[in-house]
Amino acid sequence: MNTPRQSPAAFEYLTTKKDELVGWARKFSLFPYPFVTACCGMEFMSVSSTLYDTDRFGAALPRFSPRQSDLMMVVGTINHKQAPVLRKVYEQMCEPKWVIAFGTCTISGGFYQNYAVLLGIDKVIPVDVYIPGCPPRPEMVIDGIMQLQDKIATARHPLINEHF
Amino acid sequence: MHDAILKRLRERLAVEAGLAATLSQGLLVLVQKPDELLAIAQTLKHKFAFDLLLDVTAVDWPQRQPRFDVVYHFYSTQDHVRVRLKTAVSETSPEVDSLRSLYGSANIMERECHEMYGIRFRDNPDLRPILLYEGFEGYPLRKDYPKQREQPQV
């Protein structure tokens, strides 16, 4: 009845570095904000639904408010009229934040070269991972998310305040 | 059936309104002077039941004088036929009458034609851009607008 509580032999303590711990936590809790404007959006829906399932990478739950998200997925053509909106949405996201450019149009304007289309979103906001393709295969998107996870895991995560 | 209606309508246009229409790809085509435009549209609407204005657009012919064609398409919901009305305007005064007194849909389509081609529509008070933004210079669908010219906002 009064058996003494046995302490487990292993995993009582874990030593790690703060950056690795924070990076490990952050890379599995990506909350994407889908900035979907064009046909790549269909591929984005396919990759986030059951068959390819981005939930495996902790990046499943799209938040439709930039204030609740930390990964912005820019999916589809951005034109000059939308560029101020894109910049504003990006500025509304809290730090830390990352951006994935999904599809050729967001990377370079794609096959558009005219008065309307912005030739690459990196003229407006910083981009972490570029996923080329018109549209990209789901495997490429998953590869892109994994590359972003590697980037987060190996990055520095500076102290935010005196508690953390 | 369709051809018979077109043929009859073409005869009626010639007899009752004095308009010589040609046929092109199953459409009746009228080419008229810009100052006759409003009167002809009125005739088409009230006498020949072309009660739907489908499209207002323009064509740029850089080598030609006068330079622009303003093109209207009308549809008759009674006879199920279309008529195309073309009028040529010059580069120096690209101006035609607005059809907004006859067709409500002319408001928006004339706005778009104005921002893309720089055609002015008299009596249309609201020619603000729809697809473009404030501060955009030039008319992007004119042939002399450089293909690679960008006007970024950010």
Interface residues (C-beta under 8 A of the other chain):
Chain A: H80 K81 A83 P84 R87 Q113 N114 Y115 A116 L118 L119 K123 V124
Chain B: L131 L132 Y133 P140 Y145 K147 Q148 R149 E150 Q151 P152 Q153 V154
